[in-house]
Amino acid sequence: GTTVIPLIGSALRDPAHWETPEEFNPEHFLNQNGEFYMCPAFMPFSA
């Protein structure tokens, strides 16, 4: 029964995955054709 609380803020601001990690950029979720792309580094609501 150990509770683990990860610090996902470090993953959500990782420059290895995001072009501009410190600011909101909708283009993070668009591919080269302008279509929605779900980046594997994105973890909404700690899921």
Buried (B, 14 or more C-beta within 10 A) or exposed (E): EEEEEEEEEEBBEEEEBBEEBEEEEEEBEEEEEEEEBEEEBBEEEEE
